[in-house]
Structures are given as structure tokens and as C-alpha cells.
Amino acid sequence: MLTLTQKVENPTMQTMDIDDDTSPNKPSVTFSANFQWWKRPSGIAAVCLGLLCVLLLAGIIGLSVYYGVIDHHYSTEGDQQTSYSLLTKEGDLQPTSYNNLTKEGAELQSSYNTLTQERDELQTSYNTLTKERDELQTSYNTLTEERDQLQNSLTTRTAEREKLQNSLNSRTAERDQLQNSLNTRTTERDQLQNSLTTKTKEKDQLQNTLTTITRERDQLQNNLNTTTTERDQLQNSLNTRTTERDQLQTSYNTLTKKRDQLQNSLNSRTAERDQLQNSLNTRTTERDQLQTSYNTLTKKRDQLQNSLTTKTKEKDQLQNTLTTITRERDQLQNSLTTRTKDRDQQQNSLKVMTADRDQLKNSLNSRTKERDQLQNNLNTRTTEKNQLQNSLTTKTKEKDQLQNTLTTITRERDQLQNNLNTTTTERDQFKTRLRFYEKPCLDGWWKFGTSCYYVSSTMDSSGAGQKECRTMGGELVIINSREEQIFIHGFKKNVWIGTYKKDGIWEWVDDTPFKPTYWMEGEPNNFHGECVEISQTASDPLKSWKVATCTSNYLVCEKPFTP
């Protein structure tokens, strides 16, 4: 009696034994094998195939025993011939079963090689994505550090700008006061100079008069001597000469008084001249001090000019960094496209494996109709098949693990890409804000690039805004670059830009080419108005242009920067 015993415990199929009685006429055969209960359909198919092989072996052994017993009980020649024919048929079927198992082993070996290659490819993809993730993490950390440095630099520059602005205001006030004092002192100096010139002329005139009077006095003295001699000689003329002498004496006394008065006036003028000389020396000292202050302000102006040059260089460096980040973003976009293609290929591979699983299931159904009579080949092929099946399962698990790891790495890469984009946006915003604090243009104007910008505090129509801009030497702003668009949007106001519509076509007010453009979704809607505004309702500053009626908005004027 043939007994088949099977014990299965989840998740492992333990031992399957085929036992027979120990009767001399019933030889016993025991076959034991260990099978693992697979969770995947391909594993279940392999286990079922092994069970069928064991059943076929048991059937072969049973038939062998059966025909041995028949041979003992039936000794007729016809029965022996029939048994021989049956055994011959069984022998003919054995090579076919052997070939089928050999072919099955080759297919399993091919599947094993394919899965090994897929595992290696997935491992390579995993390593590549890990490297890209590390590079993105490094880029993210670098950009974060740059953002922090820019934030610190912005804070420092803001504080320095405020200090410089306060110092500049103080120096400007002091300079204005000194200038007013200088103007006052210059006016006083000119007045004193005119007075000094007048007094000098008067002094010269008095000096000439004094010389003339002195000469006349000398002549009178000579005449007096002559008269005295003539008095001695001409006694008769004494009375007349005495009268004349008295008159001359009176004139002499008068001239002497005038001379003394002139001498006093000369002394007064000399004292005034000394005072004017002292005042002149004082004004000269004040002029030297003002010259020193002027030189100091000139040096400070040069220092501010150097600071402006430094900020311009930093702006160019930031522009180069922005270009590099944009290039890296394009590379990351290409890598993302490549990873998407790899994912699609893996999806196709999964479909192929599913089809292979179905083929294995069909092969399992066809193998249920075959028998194998070669015990040694069956054991060898079964062992090889189990080894290949174990390897196949291992490779499948490794492939699934690599697939999960690949998905995780892809998700991390996407997160790093988002962080990179966020950091790049923050850096651009910091750059824009940093440009706000560069050396200003005129009071109330902002400098950006090579232009100065004025933002109105009141709202007006587009036409009135254009006229107001032209009175200040500029035009309504004309957008020429992506950076300028972000800068203007950063004012956080709905503002007019310098456009007009001619024959249904939008143009700039300076007739330059109308590009690039930054329209909102659904714009330009030519039925809404004849003017264009930068709207703050748009979340994307590069998509914020909107057609509007030309009634009331803030305005931004633009004019070239002149140092």
C-alpha cells in the first residue's frame, strides 16, 4: 500500500515523505525534500512544480512495484509481452521528460541571469541617485550658507548705509552751515576790502594835501625870512609887513592846526588799517579751515564712490552666481527626465516579469501531465531548479528593495530640488533687496542697474503719470530684463508701466522692441483698457502684467543714472 504524507505549516512547507510497508514483496522508498513557502506567484509555481515532480516519481516507483508484482503472479508469455510493451513506452517517455526539465533549467538560468543584470542596473541607478542626492544636498547647504551670508551682508550693509546716510546728512548740514558762514564772511570781507580801498584812497589824498601844505609852509617860511630882512631894510614898510606877517602868522597857525588834524586822521587811519589787516588774517584762517573741511568732504565722497564700485562688482558676482544656478537647475531637470524614463522602463520590466509568471503558471499546468522515470537526473535537476529558484527569489527581493530605495532617493532628490528652487528664489529676493540699498540717486529715487527709479506716493492716471515723469527728466518705467521686472514688482504697489497701444499692437513709449513680456494668465485682454499695470494680485512676479483702464494707479518713473 502506497502512502503519501504531506505536512504544511505557514510560512514553511516542512517535510513530504512517501513510505511503504516493509514487506518483502512491497519494497519501501522514502523521498524527503525541504521546500520554502514563497510569498510571490513565481515561488508558488515552483513549489507546485516540485510537488508534481515528487508525485510523478512516486507514480513511477508505484508502477515499477506494480509491474514487478504482476510479473511474479503472471508467468504467461502474453502477459510478459504486454508488460514489456508498457515498460518500453515508459522508457520512451523518460528522455522527453529529461529534455523538458533540461529546457526548464535553461529557462530558469536565463531568468536568473536577466534578474541579476536588472539588479546590477538598479544598483547602478541607486548609486547614481545617491550621488546626485548628496550633490543636491551639498548644493542646498551651499545655497543656504550663501543665503545666510547674503542676509548678514544685507543687515550689515543696511546698518552701514544708515550710518553713512546719517553721517552724510550731518556732514551735509555742517557743509551747508559752513557754506553759509563762508558766504557771509566773504561778503563781509568784500565790504571791508572796499572800505579799505576807499580809506586808502582818502589817505593818499590827505597825504598829497599834507605834502602840498608842507611845501607851502616852507615857502612861507622863506617869505617870512625875506620879509624880516626887508623889514630891517625897509623901516617904512614895517607896519605893512607887520600886518602881513600877522596875517601870515594866523595862516600859519591855521595850517598848523590842520596839519595836527591831518596827523591825527593819519594815526586813526593807520589804526583802522591794522584792524583791517587783523580781520583779513582772521578771514584767511577761516578760509583755510573751510578749505580743510572741503578736502575732508571730498575724501569722503571718494570713499563713497569706491563703495559704489565695490557694490557694483558684488552685483556682477551675484549675477554670475545666478547664471550658474540656472544652469544647474537645467541639468537637474534633464536628470529628472532621465529618471522618469528609467521608471517607465522598470514598469515595462515589471509587465514582462508578470508575463513570465503567467508563462511559468502555464508551464506548471503542462508539467502536471509529464512523468520522469530517471531518478538521478530528476534529483539533480530538482536541486538545480531549487537553487535557481532561491537565487531568482533573492534577486527579485533585491530588485524590489532597490526599486523602493530608488523611489526613496527620487523623492529625496525632488525634495532637494524644491529646496534648491526655494533657496534660489530667496537668494534672488535678497539680491533685489540688496540692490535697494546701493548708493542712492537723488532723494526719493532708487538705483537699479544703470537707471534711477521714482515711486509715487499718490495715485494718478497713466497719462498724467507720464507727464509727471517727463517733468522730472524720465519716462514711465520700461521693462528690459527679468531682473528689472522682479525689482519693480518688489515695490508692492500696482504701478503703471510705459506702454501704449497703436493699431491694436502694444509698444513702449520710447519705441524700443516690446519684449520680453510678463503677462498674467489670460492677458493681454484688449477689451479691458488701453494701459498696462504690474498687478500685486499675481503670485508670480514674472506673470504680473495686466491690461487696465487708464484711470488711477501709482507710477514708477525711470531715468538714466548719472554719477
VOMI-526956 format. One record per residue (C-alpha): residue number from 1; residue in one letter; x, y, z. Coordinates in Angstrom, 1 decimal, decimal comma, always signed. Each point is the difference from the previous one (the first is absolute). Last residue first. Example, Ala and Ser with C-alpha at 12.3 -4.5 7.8 and 13.67 -1.06 7.14 Angstrom:
BEGIN
   num   residuo       c1       c2       c3
     2         s    +13,7     -1,1     +7,1
     1         a     -1,4     -3,4     +0,7
This chain:
BEGIN
   num   residuo       c1       c2       c3
   563         p    +27,1   +109,6    -11,1
   562         t     -2,7     +0,3     -2,7
   561         f     -2,6     -2,8     +0,1
   560         p     -2,4     -0,1     -3,0
   559         k     -3,7     +0,8     +0,7
   558         e     -2,9     -2,1     +1,2
   557         c     -3,4     +1,1     +1,5
   556         v     -2,2     -2,4     +1,8
   555         l     -3,7     +0,9     +0,4
   554         y     -2,8     -0,8     +2,4
   553         n     -3,4     -0,6     -1,5
   552         s     -3,2     +1,7     -1,0
   551         t     -1,9     +0,3     -3,3
   550         c     +1,7     -1,6     -3,0
   549         t     -2,2     -3,0     -0,2
   548         a     +1,8     -3,2     +0,6
   547         v     +2,0     -2,7     -1,9
   546         k     +2,0     -2,2     +2,4
   545         w     +3,7     -0,8     +0,3
   544         s     +0,8     -2,3     +2,9
   543         k     +1,4     -3,3     -1,3
   542         l     +3,8     +0,3     +0,8
   541         p     -0,9     +1,3     +3,5
   540         d     -1,8     -3,3     +0,6
   539         s     -2,7     +0,3     +2,7
   538         a     -2,0     +2,5     -2,1
   537         t     -2,4     +2,2     +2,0
   536         q     +2,8     +2,6     +0,2
   535         s     -0,7     +1,1     -3,5
   534         i     +2,5     +1,7     -2,3
   533         e     -2,2     +2,3     -2,1
   532         v     -0,6     +0,3     -3,7
   531         c     -2,1     +2,7     -1,7
   530         e     -2,7     +0,1     -2,7
   529         g     -2,8     -1,8     +1,7
   528         h     -1,9     -3,2     +0,7
   527         f     -0,9     -1,1     -3,5
   526         n     +3,6     -0,6     -1,0
   525         n     +0,4     -3,0     +2,3
   524         p     +3,8     -0,4     +0,1
   523         e     -0,3     -2,2     +2,0
   522         g     -1,7     -3,3     +0,7
   521         e     +2,7     -1,1     +2,5
   520         m     +2,0     +3,0     +1,1
   519         w     +2,3     +1,7     -2,5
   518         y     +3,8     +0,3     +0,4
   517         t     +1,4     +1,2     -3,3
   516         p     +3,5     +0,1     -1,3
   515         k     -0,3     +1,8     -2,3
   514         f     -1,8     +3,0     -1,5
   513         p     +2,9     +1,2     -2,3
   512         t     +1,0     +3,6     +0,8
   511         d     -2,5     +2,8     -1,0
   510         d     +0,8     +2,2     +3,1
   509         v     -3,6     -0,3     +1,2
   508         w     +0,1     -3,7     -0,3
   507         e     -2,3     -1,8     -2,4
   506         w     -3,2     -2,1     +0,1
   505         i     -1,7     -0,7     -3,3
   504         g     -3,8     +0,7     -0,6
   503         d     +0,8     +2,8     -2,5
   502         k     +2,3     +1,6     +2,5
   501         k     -0,4     -1,0     +3,7
   500         y     +2,1     +1,8     +2,6
   499         t     +2,6     -1,1     +2,5
   498         g     +2,1     +1,6     +2,7
   497         i     -0,9     -2,0     +3,1
   496         w     -2,7     +1,0     +2,5
   495         v     +0,2     -1,3     +3,6
   494         n     -2,0     -2,2     +2,4
   493         k     +2,2     +0,1     +3,0
   492         k     +2,3     -2,5     +1,8
   491         f     +3,2     +1,8     -1,0
   490         g     +1,5     -3,5     -0,6
   489         h     -1,9     -0,2     -3,3
   488         i     +2,4     +2,7     -1,4
   487         f     +3,1     -2,1     +1,0
   486         i     -1,5     -3,3     -1,3
   485         q     -0,6     +1,7     -3,4
   484         e     +3,5     +1,5     +0,0
   483         e     +1,5     -3,4     +0,6
   482         r     -1,9     -1,5     -2,8
   481         s     +1,2     +2,6     -2,4
   480         n     -1,0     +3,1     -2,1
   479         i     -3,1     +1,3     +1,9
   478         i     -0,7     +3,7     -1,0
   477         v     -0,9     +2,2     +3,0
   476         l     -2,1     +3,1     -0,7
   475         e     +2,5     +2,5     -1,4
   474         g     +2,7     +2,3     +1,5
   473         g     +1,1     +3,6     +0,4
   472         m     -2,1     +0,9     +3,0
   471         t     -2,5     +1,9     -2,2
   470         r     -0,1     -3,1     -2,2
   469         c     -1,0     -2,2     +2,9
   468         e     -2,9     +2,4     +0,9
   467         k     -1,2     -0,1     -3,6
   466         q     +0,1     -3,8     -0,1
   465         g     -1,9     -0,1     +3,3
   464         a     -2,7     +2,3     -1,3
   463         g     -0,5     -2,3     -3,0
   462         s     -0,1     -3,1     +2,2
   461         s     -2,5     +1,4     +2,4
   460         d     +0,9     +0,9     +3,6
   459         m     +0,7     -1,6     +3,3
   458         t     +2,1     +1,6     +2,8
   457         s     +3,3     -1,1     +1,6
   456         s     +1,8     -0,1     -3,3
   455         v     +2,9     -2,4     -0,6
   454         y     +3,2     +1,5     -1,6
   453         y     +2,5     -2,2     -1,7
   452         c     +3,7     +0,6     -0,9
   451         s     +1,6     -1,9     -2,8
   450         t     +3,3     -1,8     -0,8
   449         g     -0,7     -3,1     +2,1
   448         f     -2,5     +0,9     +2,7
   447         k     +0,1     +3,4     +1,9
   446         w     -2,9     +1,2     +2,0
   445         w     -1,2     +3,6     -0,1
   444         g     -1,5     +2,0     +2,9
   443         d     +3,1     +2,2     +0,5
   442         l     +2,1     -0,2     -3,2
   441         c     +1,7     -3,3     -0,8
   440         p     +0,7     -2,3     +2,8
   439         k     +3,2     -1,9     +0,7
   438         e     -1,1     -3,6     +0,3
   437         y     -2,7     -1,0     +2,5
   436         f     -2,7     -1,0     -2,4
   435         r     +2,6     -2,3     -1,8
   434         l     +0,1     -2,0     +3,2
   433         r     -3,7     -0,5     -0,2
   432         t     +0,2     -1,4     -3,5
   431         k     +3,0     -2,2     +1,0
   430         f     -1,9     -1,2     +3,0
   429         q     -3,1     -0,8     -2,2
   428         d     +2,3     -1,9     -2,4
   427         r     +1,5     -1,9     +2,9
   426         e     -3,5     -0,9     +1,3
   425         t     -1,0     -1,2     -3,5
   424         t     +3,2     -2,1     -0,2
   423         t     -0,7     -1,4     +3,5
   422         t     -3,5     -1,0     -1,0
   421         n     +1,2     -1,6     -3,2
   420         l     +2,7     -1,9     +1,8
   419         n     -2,5     -1,1     +2,7
   418         n     -2,3     -1,3     -2,8
   417         q     +2,9     -1,8     -1,6
   416         l     +1,0     -1,4     +3,4
   415         q     -3,6     -1,3     +0,4
   414         d     +0,1     -1,5     -3,5
   413         r     +3,3     -1,7     +0,7
   412         e     -1,4     -1,4     +3,2
   411         r     -3,0     -1,4     -1,9
   410         t     +2,4     -1,5     -2,6
   409         i     +2,1     -1,5     +2,8
   408         t     -3,1     -1,5     +1,6
   407         t     -1,2     -1,4     -3,4
   406         l     +3,5     -1,4     -0,7
   405         t     +0,1     -1,6     +3,4
   404         n     -3,4     -1,6     -0,6
   403         q     +1,2     -1,2     -3,4
   402         l     +3,3     -1,2     +1,5
   401         q     -2,0     -2,0     +2,6
   400         d     -2,3     -1,4     -2,7
   399         k     +3,1     -1,0     -2,1
   398         e     +1,6     -1,5     +3,1
   397         k     -3,2     -2,0     +0,7
   396         t     -0,1     -1,2     -3,6
   395         k     +3,7     -0,9     +0,1
   394         t     -0,6     -2,0     +3,1
   393         t     -3,0     -1,7     -1,6
   392         l     +1,9     -0,8     -3,1
   391         s     +2,9     -1,3     +2,0
   390         n     -2,3     -2,2     +2,0
   389         q     -1,6     -1,2     -3,3
   388         l     +3,4     -0,6     -1,4
   387         q     +0,9     -2,1     +3,0
   386         n     -3,3     -1,8     -0,1
   385         k     +0,3     -0,7     -3,7
   384         e     +3,6     -1,3     +0,4
   383         t     -1,2     -2,4     +2,8
   382         t     -3,0     -1,1     -2,1
   381         r     +2,2     -0,6     -3,0
   380         t     +2,4     -2,1     +2,0
   379         n     -2,8     -2,0     +1,7
   378         l     -1,8     -0,6     -3,3
   377         n     +3,2     -0,9     -1,8
   376         n     +0,7     -2,6     +2,8
   375         q     -3,6     -1,4     +0,0
   374         l     -0,4     -0,4     -3,8
   373         q     -3,7     -1,0     -0,3
   372         d     -1,5     +3,5     -0,5
   371         r     -3,6     +0,5     -0,6
   370         e     -1,9     +2,7     -1,9
   369         k     -3,6     +1,2     +0,2
   368         t     +0,5     +2,4     +3,0
   367         r     +2,8     +1,6     -2,0
   366         s     -2,5     +1,6     -2,3
   365         n     -1,8     +1,8     +2,9
   364         l     +3,4     +1,1     +1,4
   363         s     +1,0     +1,3     -3,5
   362         n     -3,2     +2,1     +0,0
   361         k     +0,9     +1,4     +3,5
   360         l     +3,5     +0,7     -1,2
   359         q     -1,4     +1,8     -3,1
   358         d     -2,2     +2,1     +2,4
   357         r     +3,1     +0,9     +2,0
   356         d     +1,9     +0,9     -3,1
   355         a     -2,9     +2,3     -0,9
   354         t     +0,3     +1,6     +3,4
   353         m     +3,7     +0,3     -0,5
   352         v     -0,5     +1,8     -3,3
   351         k     -2,5     +2,4     +1,7
   350         l     +2,5     +0,7     +2,7
   349         s     +2,7     +0,7     -2,6
   348         n     -2,4     +2,5     -1,7
   347         q     -0,4     +1,8     +3,4
   346         q     +3,8     -0,1     +0,3
   345         q     +0,3     +1,7     -3,4
   344         d     -2,6     +2,6     +1,0
   343         r     +2,0     +0,7     +3,2
   342         d     +3,2     +0,3     -2,0
   341         k     -1,7     +2,6     -2,3
   340         t     -1,1     +2,0     +3,0
   339         r     +3,6     -0,1     +1,3
   338         t     +1,2     +1,4     -3,3
   337         t     -2,5     +2,8     +0,1
   336         l     +1,1     +0,8     +3,6
   335         s     +3,6     +0,1     -1,1
   334         n     -0,9     +2,5     -2,7
   333         q     -1,8     +2,2     +2,5
   332         l     +3,1     -0,3     +2,3
   331         q     +2,2     +1,2     -2,8
   330         d     -2,4     +2,9     -0,7
   329         r     +0,2     +1,0     +3,7
   328         e     +3,8     -0,2     -0,1
   327         r     +0,0     +2,5     -2,9
   326         t     -2,4     +2,3     +1,9
   325         i     +2,3     -0,2     +3,1
   324         t     +3,0     +1,0     -2,1
   323         t     -1,8     +3,0     -1,6
   322         l     -1,1     +1,1     +3,5
   321         t     +3,7     -0,3     +1,2
   320         n     +1,1     +2,2     -2,9
   319         q     -2,7     +2,6     +0,9
   318         l     +1,2     -0,1     +3,7
   317         q     +3,5     +0,7     -1,2
   316         d     -1,2     +2,9     -2,1
   315         k     -1,9     +1,4     +3,0
   314         e     +3,1     -0,4     +2,2
   313         k     +2,0     +2,0     -2,6
   312         t     -2,6     +2,8     +0,0
   311         k     +0,1     +0,0     +3,8
   310         t     +3,7     +0,5     +0,0
   309         t     -0,2     +2,9     -2,5
   308         l     -2,7     +1,6     +2,2
   307         s     +2,3     -0,4     +3,0
   306         n     +2,8     +1,7     -2,0
   305         q     -2,3     +2,9     -0,8
   304         l     -0,9     +0,2     +3,7
   303         q     +3,7     +0,2     +0,8
   302         d     +0,5     +2,7     -2,7
   301         r     -2,8     +2,0     +1,6
   300         k     +1,6     -0,4     +3,4
   299         k     +3,3     +1,3     -1,5
   298         t     -1,8     +3,1     -1,5
   297         l     -1,8     +0,6     +3,3
   296         t     +3,5     +0,1     +1,7
   295         n     +1,4     +2,4     -2,7
   294         y     -3,0     +2,3     +0,5
   293         s     +0,5     +0,0     +3,7
   292         t     +3,7     +0,9     -0,5
   291         q     -1,0     +2,8     -2,4
   290         l     -2,4     +1,3     +2,6
   289         q     +2,7     +0,0     +2,6
   288         d     +2,3     +1,9     -2,5
   287         r     -2,7     +2,6     -0,6
   286         e     -0,5     +0,4     +3,7
   285         t     +3,7     +0,7     +0,4
   284         t     -0,1     +2,5     -3,0
   283         r     -3,0     +1,7     +1,6
   282         t     +1,9     +0,5     +3,2
   281         n     +3,1     +1,3     -1,9
   280         l     -2,3     +2,5     -1,8
   279         s     -1,6     +1,1     +3,3
   278         n     +3,5     +0,6     +1,4
   277         q     +0,9     +2,0     -3,1
   276         l     -3,3     +1,9     +0,3
   275         q     +0,9     +0,9     +3,6
   274         d     +3,5     +1,1     -1,1
   273         r     -1,5     +2,2     -2,7
   272         e     -2,5     +1,4     +2,5
   271         a     +3,0     +0,9     +2,3
   270         t     +1,8     +1,6     -2,9
   269         r     -3,1     +1,9     -1,0
   268         s     -0,3     +1,4     +3,5
   267         n     +3,7     +1,0     +0,0
   266         l     -0,4     +1,7     -3,3
   265         s     -3,1     +1,8     +1,3
   264         n     +2,0     +1,2     +3,0
   263         q     +2,8     +1,2     -2,3
   262         l     -2,6     +1,7     -2,3
   261         q     -1,4     +1,8     +3,1
   260         d     +3,5     +1,0     +1,0
   259         r     +0,7     +1,3     -3,5
   258         k     -3,4     +1,9     +0,0
   257         k     +1,0     +1,6     +3,3
   256         t     +3,4     +0,9     -1,4
   255         l     -1,7     +1,4     -3,1
   254         t     -2,2     +2,2     +2,2
   253         n     +3,0     +1,1     +2,0
   252         y     +1,8     +0,8     -3,3
   251         s     -2,9     +1,9     -1,3
   250         t     -0,1     +2,1     +3,2
   249         q     +3,7     +0,5     -0,3
   248         l     -0,4     +1,0     -3,6
   247         q     -2,5     +2,5     +1,0
   246         d     +2,2     +1,3     +2,8
   245         r     +2,9     +0,1     -2,5
   244         e     -2,2     +2,0     -2,4
   243         t     -0,8     +2,4     +2,7
   242         t     +3,7     +0,2     +0,9
   241         r     +0,9     +0,4     -3,6
   240         t     -2,3     +3,0     -0,3
   239         n     +1,3     +1,4     +3,3
   238         l     +3,5     -0,6     -1,0
   237         s     -0,2     +1,6     -3,5
   236         n     +1,6     +3,2     +1,2
   235         q     +2,7     -1,9     +1,8
   234         l     +1,1     -1,6     -3,3
   233         q     +3,3     -1,6     +0,6
   232         d     -0,8     -1,7     +3,2
   231         r     -3,4     -0,8     -1,2
   230         e     +1,5     -1,3     -3,3
   229         t     +2,0     -2,4     +2,0
   228         t     -3,0     -1,1     +2,0
   227         t     -2,0     -0,3     -3,2
   226         t     +2,6     -2,2     -1,6
   225         n     -0,1     -2,2     +3,1
   224         l     -3,7     -0,1     -0,1
   223         n     +0,0     -0,8     -3,7
   222         n     +2,3     -2,9     +0,7
   221         q     -2,4     -1,2     +2,7
   220         l     -2,9     +0,5     -2,3
   219         q     +1,7     -2,2     -2,6
   218         d     +0,6     -2,6     +2,6
   217         r     -3,6     +0,1     +1,0
   216         e     -1,1     -0,3     -3,6
   215         r     +2,1     -3,1     -0,4
   214         t     -1,5     -1,4     +3,2
   213         i     -3,5     +0,9     -1,2
   212         t     +0,6     -1,8     -3,3
   211         t     +1,4     -3,0     +1,8
   210         l     -2,9     -0,1     +2,4
   209         t     -2,5     +0,2     -3,0
   208         n     +1,8     -2,9     -1,7
   207         q     -0,1     -2,0     +3,2
   206         l     -3,7     +0,8     +0,5
   205         q     -0,7     -1,3     -3,6
   204         d     +2,0     -3,1     +0,7
   203         k     -1,9     -0,6     +3,3
   202         e     -3,3     +0,5     -1,9
   201         k     +1,0     -2,6     -2,5
   200         t     +1,1     -2,4     +2,7
   199         k     -3,3     +0,6     +1,8
   198         t     -2,0     -0,8     -3,1
   197         t     +2,1     -3,2     -0,7
   196         l     -0,4     -1,0     +3,7
   195         s     -3,7     +0,5     -0,2
   194         n     -0,2     -2,1     -3,2
   193         q     +2,1     -2,7     +1,6
   192         l     -2,2     +0,2     +3,1
   191         q     -3,1     -0,5     -2,2
   190         d     +1,6     -2,8     -1,8
   189         r     +1,1     -1,6     +3,3
   188         e     -3,5     +0,4     +1,3
   187         t     -1,5     -1,7     -3,1
   186         t     +2,6     -2,8     +0,2
   185         r     -0,7     -0,5     +3,7
   184         t     -3,7     -0,3     -0,7
   183         n     +0,7     -2,4     -2,9
   182         l     +2,3     -2,0     +2,1
   181         s     -2,5     -0,1     +2,9
   180         n     -2,6     -1,2     -2,5
   179         q     +2,4     -2,6     -1,4
   178         l     +1,0     -1,1     +3,5
   177         q     -3,7     -0,4     +0,9
   176         d     -0,6     -1,9     -3,3
   175         r     +3,1     -2,2     +0,7
   174         e     -1,2     -0,7     +3,5
   173         a     -3,4     -1,0     -1,3
   172         t     +1,6     -2,1     -2,7
   171         r     +2,4     -1,6     +2,5
   170         s     -2,9     -0,8     +2,3
   169         n     -2,1     -1,4     -2,9
   168         l     +3,0     -2,0     -1,2
   167         s     +0,6     -1,3     +3,5
   166         n     -3,6     -1,0     +0,2
   165         q     +0,1     -1,6     -3,4
   164         l     +3,3     -1,7     +0,7
   163         k     -1,4     -1,4     +3,2
   162         e     -3,2     -1,1     -1,7
   161         r     +2,0     -1,5     -2,9
   160         e     +2,3     -1,7     +2,4
   159         a     -3,0     -1,5     +1,9
   158         t     -1,6     -1,1     -3,3
   157         r     +3,3     -1,3     -1,3
   156         t     +0,5     -2,1     +3,2
   155         t     -3,6     -1,3     -0,2
   154         l     +0,4     -0,8     -3,7
   153         s     +3,4     -1,6     +0,6
   152         n     -1,6     -2,1     +2,8
   151         q     -2,9     -1,0     -2,3
   150         l     +2,5     -0,6     -2,9
   149         q     +2,1     -2,2     +2,3
   148         d     -3,1     -1,9     +1,1
   147         r     -1,1     -0,4     -3,7
   146         e     +3,5     -1,2     -0,9
   145         e     +0,0     -2,5     +2,8
   144         t     -3,4     -1,3     -1,1
   143         l     +1,2     -0,1     -3,6
   142         t     +3,0     -2,1     +1,1
   141         n     -2,2     -2,3     +2,1
   140         y     -2,3     -0,4     -3,0
   139         s     +2,9     -0,6     -2,3
   138         t     +1,4     -2,6     +2,4
   137         q     -3,4     -1,7     +0,3
   136         l     -0,3     +0,1     -3,8
   135         e     +3,4     -1,7     -0,3
   134         d     -0,9     -2,6     +2,6
   133         r     -3,3     -0,7     -1,8
   132         e     +1,8     -0,2     -3,3
   131         k     +2,4     -2,5     +1,5
   130         t     -2,8     -2,0     +1,5
   129         l     -1,8     +0,1     -3,4
   128         t     +3,1     -1,3     -1,7
   127         n     +0,5     -2,8     +2,6
   126         y     -3,7     -1,0     -0,3
   125         s     +0,2     +0,0     -3,8
   124         t     +3,1     -2,2     +0,2
   123         q     -1,8     -2,3     +2,4
   122         l     -3,0     -0,1     -2,3
   121         e     +2,2     -0,9     -2,9
   120         d     +1,7     -2,7     +2,1
   119         r     -3,4     -1,4     +1,1
   118         e     -1,2     +0,1     -3,6
   117         q     +3,1     -2,0     -1,0
   116         t     -0,6     -2,5     +2,7
   115         l     -3,7     -0,3     -0,9
   114         t     +1,0     -0,7     -3,6
   113         n     +2,6     -2,6     +1,1
   112         y     -2,6     -1,7     +2,2
   111         s     -2,6     +0,0     -2,7
   110         s     +2,5     -1,6     -2,4
   109         q     +0,9     -2,6     +2,7
   108         l     -3,7     -0,7     +0,4
   107         e     -0,4     -0,4     -3,7
   106         a     +3,0     -2,4     -0,1
   105         g     -1,5     -2,0     +2,9
   104         e     -3,3     -0,2     -1,8
   103         k     +1,7     -1,3     -3,2
   102         t     +1,9     -2,6     +2,0
   101         l     -3,3     -1,0     +1,7
   100         n     -1,7     -0,3     -3,4
    99         n     +2,9     -2,1     -1,3
    98         y     -0,2     -2,3     +2,9
    97         s     -3,7     -0,4     -0,4
    96         t     +0,5     -0,9     -3,7
    95         p     +2,8     -2,4     +0,9
    94         q     -2,3     -1,8     +2,5
    93         l     -3,0     -0,4     -2,3
    92         d     +1,7     -2,7     -2,1
    91         g     +0,8     -2,0     +3,1
    90         e     -3,7     +0,1     +1,1
    89         k     -1,0     -1,2     -3,5
    88         t     +2,5     -2,9     +0,3
    87         l     -1,2     -0,8     +3,4
    86         l     -3,6     -0,3     -1,3
    85         s     +1,2     -2,2     -2,9
    84         y     +2,0     -2,2     +2,3
    83         s     -3,0     -0,4     +2,3
    82         t     -2,2     -1,1     -3,0
    81         q     +2,6     -2,4     -1,2
    80         q     +0,3     -1,5     +3,6
    79         d     -3,8     -0,4     +0,0
    78         g     +0,1     -1,8     -3,3
    77         e     +2,8     -2,2     +1,1
    76         t     -1,9     -1,3     +3,0
    75         s     +1,7     +0,3     +3,3
    74         y     -2,5     +2,2     +1,8
    73         h     +0,3     +0,3     +3,8
    72         h     +3,7     +0,9     +0,2
    71         d     -0,1     +2,4     -3,0
    70         i     -3,1     +1,6     +1,3
    69         v     +1,8     +0,7     +3,3
    68         g     +2,9     +1,6     -1,9
    67         y     -2,4     +2,0     -2,2
    66         y     -1,6     +1,5     +3,1
    65         v     +3,3     +0,7     +1,6
    64         s     +1,2     +1,9     -3,1
    63         l     -3,4     +1,7     -0,3
    62         g     +0,3     +1,1     +3,6
    61         i     +3,5     +1,3     -0,6
    60         i     -1,1     +1,9     -3,0
    59         g     -3,0     +1,4     +1,8
    58         a     +2,1     +1,1     +2,9
    57         l     +2,4     +1,7     -2,4
    56         l     -2,9     +1,8     -1,7
    55         l     -1,4     +1,0     +3,4
    54         v     +3,5     +1,5     +0,9
    53         c     +0,1     +1,8     -3,3
    52         l     -3,5     +1,4     +0,6
    51         l     +1,1     +1,2     +3,4
    50         g     +3,0     +1,7     -1,5
    49         l     -2,2     +1,8     -2,6
    48         c     -2,3     +1,1     +2,7
    47         v     +2,9     +1,5     +2,0
    46         a     +1,3     +1,8     -3,2
    45         a     -3,5     +1,4     -0,7
    44         i     -0,3     +1,3     +3,6
    43         g     +3,4     +1,7     -0,3
    42         s     -1,0     +1,6     -3,3
    41         p     -3,3     +1,2     +1,6
    40         r     +2,0     +1,8     +2,8
    39         k     -0,3     -0,8     +3,7
    38         w     +2,1     -3,1     -0,3
    37         w     -0,5     -3,0     +2,3
    36         q     +3,5     -1,5     +0,3
    35         f     +0,5     -3,6     -1,0
    34         n     +2,0     -2,7     +1,8
    33         a     +0,2     -3,4     -1,6
    32         s     -0,5     -3,6     +1,2
    31         f     -0,5     -3,1     -2,2
    30         t     -0,4     -3,4     +1,7
    29         v     -0,3     -3,2     -2,2
    28         s     -1,3     -3,2     +1,5
    27         p     +0,0     -3,4     -1,7
    26         k     -3,3     -1,8     +0,0
    25         n     +0,5     -3,7     -0,5
    24         p     +2,5     -0,3     +2,8
    23         s     -2,5     +1,9     +2,2
    22         t     +1,5     +3,1     +1,7
    21         d     -3,1     +2,1     -0,8
    20         d     +0,3     +3,1     -2,1
    19         d     +0,8     +3,6     +0,7
    18         i     +0,0     +3,2     -2,0
    17         d     +1,0     +2,9     +2,1
    16         m     -0,5     +3,8     -0,5
    15         t     +1,7     +2,1     +2,7
    14         q     -0,2     +3,7     +0,9
    13         m     -2,1     +2,3     -2,1
    12         t     +0,7     +3,4     +1,6
    11         p     -2,1     +3,1     +0,7
    10         n     -2,3     -1,5     +1,2
     9         e     +0,1     -3,6     +0,8
     8         v     -0,3     -2,8     -2,6
     7         k     +0,1     -3,7     +0,8
     6         q     -0,3     -2,4     -2,9
     5         t     -0,3     -3,8     +0,3
     4         l     -0,4     -2,3     -3,1
     3         t     -0,6     -3,7     +0,8
     2         l     +0,5     -2,8     -2,6
     1         m     -1,5     -3,4     +1,1
